[in-house]
Amino acid sequence: MKTNLSTFFIISSLVINGCTGSQANEDFPELIFRNQPELLGVTLGFGSFSFKLPKTYDQLDTLQFDRLREVLSDSGNSFFENELLAAFTDEDISILLISKVDTKDALLKLDEAYSDYQLSIPGAKSINRTTFSLNGINIIQYEISSEMMRRIKLFFTMSHEVFCLEFSVRNSSYNDKIIGFESSLSTLKNVIKDTK
């Protein structure tokens, strides 16, 4: 397996921050995120998958959601065609977006061109890509850093559809927020698989 520095950095960061793993698949090592249930609120379901929302997050009201969806679709600043399914924010203006990626063969397009595209967005300073398995779900993760913000984008397939969870947080709040985000991710599960 070819290991690059960014993959090593991300996996090392996850392990240092409390994630543990076992080598179930060479391309998607199984990770177990730390889970602090007291940081979690309601369970969100999106047909084929579910997870618990960090309790400090509130769903955007209909008007805010419609505006955000319009801005995202009109921006022309998207590598993929996306359908925004839900959006949440907290008092520190951290954002969690859940989208369905409507681009054919989207996972195959998560390559160097996608990284270059993310780095071309004004303010982007660095990008790290890694892959892992979480609760049996193969995930491709991008962590995009800028001077003010950090975005974590997680792409995964459920029932032949590609979804993206995007967590955006100010750099100054990152260390305080990452535990809640990891706790939330630790609850991600394939609902269809779990009902069979």
Disulfide bonds with the S-S distance in Angstrom:
none
